[in-house]
């Protein structure tokens, strides 16, 4: 079980619970309460598929990961990804939403686009589509996608380091995203969340600007993943309770890494 929790980066899925709440025009009720669970299933599917696709690279760079360490076979990881995809699409269908485009984007990213120049944009599209799974909140979906783009770009430096120029560009995007969230007049809770997002994510990215080593890139990536929770809260009053999961996500990430 520990190996599978590592395979899907289980605690990191807490950061997708608020996506459909951001996209929904009103609080989720009835069958629509299944939408956050659909997001979690598809997120876990993407993480398992990511490890399956990266198994040869991880054997060199991250031999402790579940597949290269021999704790999970490549076939089992692929089956896990396929099963969780089916669960996610099925839950969304029961809730009255179509998650097939999101699932297709996840599989396209992990199997084809990840190592190309389009990779970060494909990952950003996945996040935007997850927000749109809840409704037609185009601007919030775009802001969540923009944040994801920055996190993905920085994550490419987790092994060999990044550069001050890249880290600085991502930091600029974070500042712009926070300002856009504030301009939407989200109320006191939303404003506090936007400022908290800018402070927590921005400080880690500024550290990467000053020290673009692999360790700083990993720390900034981790902060960016957790920062999604605060950004969700800033973008939607339906997600005002979401920051409550942040301490749990941070605590669990010490046991199972989110990256």
C-alpha positions as CSV (number, residue, x, y, z in Angstrom):
1,X,0.0,0.0,0.0
2,X,2.9,2.4,0.8
3,X,4.3,1.9,-2.7
4,X,0.9,2.7,-4.3
5,X,0.5,5.8,-2.2
6,X,3.9,6.9,-3.5
7,X,3.0,6.0,-7.0
8,X,0.0,8.3,-7.1
9,X,1.5,11.0,-4.8
10,X,-1.6,10.5,-2.7
11,X,-1.5,13.6,-0.5
12,X,-1.0,15.9,-3.5
13,X,-4.6,15.0,-4.6
14,X,-5.9,17.2,-1.8
15,X,-4.9,20.1,-4.0
16,X,-7.4,19.2,-6.7
17,X,-10.4,18.9,-4.4
18,X,-11.2,22.6,-4.9
19,X,-10.9,22.7,-8.7
20,X,-14.5,21.9,-9.5
21,X,-15.7,24.1,-6.7
22,X,-13.9,27.0,-8.4
23,X,-15.6,26.1,-11.7
24,X,-19.1,25.6,-10.3
25,X,-21.4,28.7,-10.3
26,X,-22.9,27.6,-7.0
27,X,-22.1,25.2,-4.2
28,X,-22.1,21.5,-5.3
29,X,-25.1,19.5,-4.3
30,X,-26.5,16.0,-4.8
31,X,-24.6,14.0,-7.4
32,X,-22.3,16.9,-8.2
33,X,-20.6,16.3,-5.0
34,X,-18.9,13.4,-6.9
35,X,-17.0,15.9,-9.0
36,X,-14.1,16.5,-6.6
37,X,-13.7,12.8,-6.2
38,X,-13.6,12.5,-10.0
39,X,-10.8,15.0,-10.0
40,X,-8.9,13.1,-7.4
41,X,-9.2,9.8,-9.4
42,X,-8.0,11.5,-12.6
43,X,-5.1,13.2,-10.7
44,X,-4.0,9.9,-9.3
45,X,-4.3,8.3,-12.7
46,X,-2.0,10.9,-14.1
47,X,0.6,10.4,-11.4
48,X,0.6,6.6,-11.9
49,X,0.8,7.0,-15.7
50,X,3.6,9.5,-15.2
51,X,5.7,7.0,-13.3
52,X,5.0,4.3,-15.9
53,X,6.1,6.7,-18.7
54,X,9.2,7.8,-16.8
55,X,10.3,4.4,-15.6
56,X,13.5,4.3,-17.6
57,X,14.5,7.8,-16.6
58,X,13.6,7.2,-12.9
59,X,15.8,4.1,-12.9
60,X,18.7,6.5,-13.3
61,X,17.6,9.7,-11.6
62,X,15.1,8.5,-9.0
63,X,15.8,4.8,-8.3
64,X,13.8,5.0,-5.1
65,X,10.5,5.5,-7.0
66,X,8.1,2.5,-6.8
67,X,8.7,1.1,-10.3
68,X,12.5,1.2,-10.5
69,X,12.8,0.0,-6.9
70,X,10.8,-3.1,-7.9
71,X,8.0,-2.5,-5.5
72,X,5.5,-2.1,-8.3
73,X,5.7,-3.6,-11.8
74,X,5.3,-1.4,-14.9
75,X,2.2,-3.4,-15.8
76,X,0.6,-2.8,-12.4
77,X,1.3,0.9,-12.6
78,X,-0.3,1.1,-16.1
79,X,-3.3,-0.9,-14.9
80,X,-3.6,1.4,-11.9
81,X,-3.6,4.5,-14.3
82,X,-6.2,2.9,-16.5
83,X,-8.5,1.9,-13.6
84,X,-8.4,5.3,-12.0
85,X,-9.1,7.0,-15.3
86,X,-12.2,4.8,-15.7
87,X,-13.3,5.6,-12.1
88,X,-12.8,9.4,-12.7
89,X,-14.7,9.5,-16.0
90,X,-17.4,7.3,-14.5
91,X,-17.9,9.5,-11.4
92,X,-18.0,12.6,-13.5
93,X,-20.6,11.0,-15.8
94,X,-22.8,10.1,-12.8
95,X,-22.5,13.8,-11.7
96,X,-23.7,14.8,-15.2
97,X,-20.4,16.1,-16.5
98,X,-18.1,14.8,-19.3
99,X,-14.5,14.2,-18.1
100,X,-13.3,12.5,-21.3
101,X,-11.5,15.6,-22.6
102,X,-9.7,15.9,-19.3
103,X,-8.8,12.2,-19.3
104,X,-7.5,12.5,-22.9
105,X,-5.4,15.5,-21.9
106,X,-3.9,13.7,-19.0
107,X,-2.9,10.7,-21.1
108,X,-1.6,12.9,-23.9
109,X,0.6,14.8,-21.5
110,X,2.1,11.8,-19.8
111,X,2.6,9.6,-22.9
112,X,3.4,12.1,-25.7
113,X,3.8,15.8,-24.7
114,X,5.6,15.8,-21.3
115,X,9.2,16.0,-22.6
116,X,8.4,18.4,-25.4
117,X,8.2,22.2,-25.4
118,X,4.5,21.8,-25.3
119,X,4.6,19.8,-22.0
120,X,4.1,22.6,-19.5
121,X,1.2,24.0,-21.6
122,X,-0.4,20.5,-21.8
123,X,-0.2,20.2,-18.0
124,X,-1.7,23.6,-17.6
125,X,-4.6,22.6,-19.9
126,X,-5.2,19.6,-17.7
127,X,-5.7,21.9,-14.7
128,X,-7.9,24.3,-16.6
129,X,-10.1,21.4,-17.9
130,X,-10.4,20.1,-14.3
131,X,-11.8,23.5,-13.2
132,X,-14.1,23.6,-16.2
133,X,-15.4,20.2,-15.1
134,X,-17.3,22.1,-12.4
135,X,-18.8,24.7,-14.7
136,X,-17.9,27.5,-17.2
137,X,-15.7,29.7,-15.0
138,X,-13.3,30.6,-17.8
139,X,-11.2,33.2,-16.0
140,X,-10.6,31.1,-12.9
141,X,-9.8,28.2,-15.1
142,X,-7.2,30.3,-17.0
143,X,-5.6,31.5,-13.7
144,X,-5.4,28.0,-12.3
145,X,-3.9,26.9,-15.6
146,X,-1.4,29.8,-15.6
147,X,-0.2,28.8,-12.1
148,X,0.1,25.2,-13.1
149,X,2.2,26.3,-16.1
150,X,4.7,28.0,-13.8
151,X,4.8,25.0,-11.4
152,X,5.5,22.6,-14.3
153,X,8.2,24.8,-15.7
154,X,10.0,24.9,-12.4
155,X,9.5,21.2,-11.8
156,X,11.8,20.5,-14.8
157,X,14.7,21.7,-12.6
158,X,14.0,19.3,-9.7
159,X,16.9,17.0,-10.7
160,X,19.5,19.2,-12.4
161,X,18.4,22.7,-11.2
162,X,16.8,25.6,-13.0
163,X,18.0,29.1,-13.9
164,X,17.4,32.5,-12.3
165,X,15.7,33.6,-15.6
166,X,13.2,30.8,-15.5
167,X,12.5,31.1,-11.8
168,X,12.1,34.9,-12.2
169,X,9.6,34.4,-15.0
170,X,7.6,32.0,-13.0
171,X,7.7,34.4,-10.0
172,X,6.3,37.2,-12.2
173,X,3.5,34.9,-13.3
174,X,2.7,34.2,-9.7
175,X,2.5,37.9,-8.8
176,X,0.3,38.5,-11.9
177,X,-2.0,35.6,-10.9
178,X,-2.4,36.9,-7.4
179,X,-3.2,40.4,-8.6
180,X,-5.8,39.0,-11.0
181,X,-7.4,37.1,-8.2
182,X,-7.5,40.3,-6.0
183,X,-9.0,42.3,-8.9
184,X,-12.0,39.9,-9.0
185,X,-13.1,41.3,-5.5
186,X,-13.4,37.9,-3.9
187,X,-14.3,39.2,-0.4
188,X,-12.2,39.1,2.8
189,X,-11.5,35.4,2.8
190,X,-10.6,35.4,-0.9
191,X,-8.3,38.4,-0.5
192,X,-6.6,36.8,2.4
193,X,-6.1,33.6,0.4
194,X,-4.7,35.6,-2.6
195,X,-2.2,37.3,-0.4
196,X,-1.3,34.1,1.4
197,X,-0.8,32.4,-2.0
198,X,1.5,35.2,-3.2
199,X,3.5,35.1,0.0
200,X,3.9,31.4,0.3
201,X,4.5,30.5,-3.4
202,X,6.3,33.7,-4.2
203,X,8.8,33.4,-1.4
204,X,9.8,29.9,-2.5
205,X,10.2,31.0,-6.1
206,X,12.2,34.0,-5.0
207,X,14.5,31.6,-3.2
208,X,14.9,29.7,-6.5
209,X,15.8,33.0,-8.3
210,X,18.7,33.5,-5.8
211,X,19.7,29.9,-5.7
212,X,18.5,27.9,-8.8
213,X,19.8,24.6,-7.5
214,X,17.8,21.4,-7.7
215,X,16.9,21.6,-4.0
216,X,15.4,25.1,-4.4
217,X,13.5,24.0,-7.6
218,X,12.0,21.1,-5.6
219,X,11.0,23.4,-2.7
220,X,9.5,25.9,-5.1
221,X,7.6,23.1,-6.9
222,X,6.3,21.8,-3.7
223,X,5.2,25.2,-2.5
224,X,3.5,25.7,-5.9
225,X,1.5,22.5,-5.5
226,X,0.3,23.4,-2.1
227,X,-0.3,27.0,-3.2
228,X,-3.0,25.8,-5.5
229,X,-5.2,25.3,-2.5
230,X,-5.0,29.0,-1.5
231,X,-5.5,30.1,-5.1
232,X,-8.7,28.0,-5.3
233,X,-9.9,29.7,-2.2
234,X,-9.1,33.1,-3.7
235,X,-11.0,32.4,-6.9
236,X,-14.2,31.0,-5.5
237,X,-16.5,31.6,-2.5
238,X,-17.6,28.0,-3.0
239,X,-14.1,26.9,-2.0
240,X,-13.8,29.0,1.1
241,X,-13.3,25.9,3.3
242,X,-10.6,24.5,1.1
243,X,-7.6,26.1,2.9
244,X,-8.4,23.8,5.8
245,X,-6.9,20.9,3.9
246,X,-3.6,22.7,3.4
247,X,-2.1,21.8,6.9
248,X,-3.1,18.2,6.2
249,X,-1.5,18.2,2.8
250,X,1.7,19.7,4.1
251,X,1.9,17.2,6.9
252,X,1.2,14.2,4.7
253,X,3.7,15.4,2.1
254,X,6.5,14.8,4.7
255,X,5.6,11.1,4.5
256,X,4.8,10.8,0.8
257,X,6.4,13.4,-1.5
258,X,4.1,15.3,-3.8
259,X,6.6,15.6,-6.6
